[in-house]
Amino acid sequence: RTQRNMSIHLTLGCAALLLGVLFQISQIEIIMLIILVSFVMALELINTAMEEVVNMLSINKKIRAMFAKDVSAAAVLLASVSALIIGVIIFLPRIIMLLLR
């Protein structure tokens, strides 16, 4: 499941960077996209590690283990939604301008 999520994040991140090049966004915006994509992917890796450690250590503590996994996954979700919002802020005006030409 996590590997699937990682490939989704990687694909969307590469697509965002490609769009950035196509729309000729500023250097600061490209740097922001690189940081955001890297941050989301790093959190996904941390989430994977956290899930594996929790799985190894939580034979009888199912509820607490599930809570730890949920919190870790929520961190990835928060970062992903934040990245999406910033992507919309960067790209939506350019897409609208392109469509209105």
C-alpha beads as a LAMMPS data file, in Angstrom:
LAMMPS data file: protein, C-alpha beads

101 atoms
100 bonds

1 atom types
1 bond types

-500.0 500.0 xlo xhi
-500.0 500.0 ylo yhi
-500.0 500.0 zlo zhi

Masses

1 110.0

Atoms # bond

1 1 1 0.000 0.000 0.000
2 1 1 2.740 2.459 0.956
3 1 1 4.767 1.676 -2.160
4 1 1 1.675 2.474 -4.215
5 1 1 1.334 5.781 -2.351
6 1 1 5.019 6.536 -2.933
7 1 1 4.665 5.973 -6.678
8 1 1 1.559 8.206 -6.734
9 1 1 3.449 10.977 -4.912
10 1 1 6.444 10.571 -7.213
11 1 1 4.282 10.678 -10.350
12 1 1 2.364 13.756 -9.203
13 1 1 5.565 15.445 -8.075
14 1 1 7.233 14.865 -11.448
15 1 1 4.081 16.085 -13.205
16 1 1 4.119 19.270 -11.113
17 1 1 7.776 19.895 -11.949
18 1 1 7.121 19.250 -15.638
19 1 1 4.192 21.670 -15.556
20 1 1 6.468 24.165 -13.848
21 1 1 8.943 23.940 -16.712
22 1 1 6.182 24.132 -19.341
23 1 1 4.566 27.164 -17.700
24 1 1 7.990 28.723 -17.088
25 1 1 7.297 29.375 -13.415
26 1 1 9.847 31.356 -11.423
27 1 1 12.956 29.859 -9.912
28 1 1 11.530 30.373 -6.409
29 1 1 8.357 28.493 -7.394
30 1 1 10.420 25.605 -8.810
31 1 1 12.424 25.487 -5.583
32 1 1 9.176 25.463 -3.588
33 1 1 7.853 22.558 -5.666
34 1 1 11.074 20.580 -5.200
35 1 1 10.958 21.156 -1.434
36 1 1 7.283 20.187 -1.237
37 1 1 7.682 17.027 -3.308
38 1 1 10.744 16.016 -1.286
39 1 1 8.938 16.734 1.992
40 1 1 5.904 14.641 1.076
41 1 1 8.071 11.759 -0.100
42 1 1 10.259 11.941 3.016
43 1 1 7.157 11.805 5.210
44 1 1 5.902 8.827 3.217
45 1 1 9.188 7.025 3.907
46 1 1 8.978 7.892 7.611
47 1 1 5.374 6.675 7.644
48 1 1 6.455 3.371 6.098
49 1 1 9.204 2.932 8.666
50 1 1 6.831 3.838 11.506
51 1 1 4.253 1.302 10.316
52 1 1 6.836 -1.452 10.109
53 1 1 8.229 -0.739 13.584
54 1 1 4.725 -0.579 15.059
55 1 1 3.856 -3.884 13.362
56 1 1 6.944 -5.522 14.867
57 1 1 6.387 -4.221 18.405
58 1 1 2.620 -4.321 18.829
59 1 1 1.540 -7.907 19.229
60 1 1 -0.986 -7.243 22.027
61 1 1 -1.465 -3.461 21.806
62 1 1 -3.650 -3.183 18.722
63 1 1 -5.552 0.035 19.553
64 1 1 -2.438 2.021 20.449
65 1 1 -0.617 0.618 17.434
66 1 1 -3.448 1.635 15.124
67 1 1 -3.437 5.133 16.636
68 1 1 0.317 5.501 15.998
69 1 1 -0.149 4.391 12.393
70 1 1 -3.097 6.747 11.898
71 1 1 -1.152 9.727 13.237
72 1 1 1.787 8.912 10.987
73 1 1 -0.487 8.585 7.952
74 1 1 -2.223 11.847 8.889
75 1 1 1.130 13.649 8.715
76 1 1 1.579 12.444 5.132
77 1 1 -1.986 13.459 4.285
78 1 1 -1.504 16.943 5.756
79 1 1 1.706 17.463 3.794
80 1 1 0.063 16.173 0.600
81 1 1 -2.957 18.466 0.938
82 1 1 -0.691 21.432 1.685
83 1 1 1.388 20.640 -1.402
84 1 1 -1.794 20.392 -3.475
85 1 1 -3.021 23.784 -2.241
86 1 1 0.319 25.414 -3.047
87 1 1 0.290 23.728 -6.468
88 1 1 -3.168 25.147 -7.148
89 1 1 -1.988 28.620 -6.090
90 1 1 0.976 28.380 -8.451
91 1 1 -0.719 26.754 -11.455
92 1 1 -4.396 27.725 -11.474
93 1 1 -3.867 31.333 -12.616
94 1 1 -1.597 30.127 -15.428
95 1 1 -4.070 27.437 -16.506
96 1 1 -6.910 29.965 -16.529
97 1 1 -4.830 32.394 -18.608
98 1 1 -4.002 29.594 -21.044
99 1 1 -7.673 28.618 -21.397
100 1 1 -8.794 32.219 -21.891
101 1 1 -6.406 32.866 -24.787

Bonds

1 1 1 2
2 1 2 3
3 1 3 4
4 1 4 5
5 1 5 6
6 1 6 7
7 1 7 8
8 1 8 9
9 1 9 10
10 1 10 11
11 1 11 12
12 1 12 13
13 1 13 14
14 1 14 15
15 1 15 16
16 1 16 17
17 1 17 18
18 1 18 19
19 1 19 20
20 1 20 21
21 1 21 22
22 1 22 23
23 1 23 24
24 1 24 25
25 1 25 26
26 1 26 27
27 1 27 28
28 1 28 29
29 1 29 30
30 1 30 31
31 1 31 32
32 1 32 33
33 1 33 34
34 1 34 35
35 1 35 36
36 1 36 37
37 1 37 38
38 1 38 39
39 1 39 40
40 1 40 41
41 1 41 42
42 1 42 43
43 1 43 44
44 1 44 45
45 1 45 46
46 1 46 47
47 1 47 48
48 1 48 49
49 1 49 50
50 1 50 51
51 1 51 52
52 1 52 53
53 1 53 54
54 1 54 55
55 1 55 56
56 1 56 57
57 1 57 58
58 1 58 59
59 1 59 60
60 1 60 61
61 1 61 62
62 1 62 63
63 1 63 64
64 1 64 65
65 1 65 66
66 1 66 67
67 1 67 68
68 1 68 69
69 1 69 70
70 1 70 71
71 1 71 72
72 1 72 73
73 1 73 74
74 1 74 75
75 1 75 76
76 1 76 77
77 1 77 78
78 1 78 79
79 1 79 80
80 1 80 81
81 1 81 82
82 1 82 83
83 1 83 84
84 1 84 85
85 1 85 86
86 1 86 87
87 1 87 88
88 1 88 89
89 1 89 90
90 1 90 91
91 1 91 92
92 1 92 93
93 1 93 94
94 1 94 95
95 1 95 96
96 1 96 97
97 1 97 98
98 1 98 99
99 1 99 100
100 1 100 101
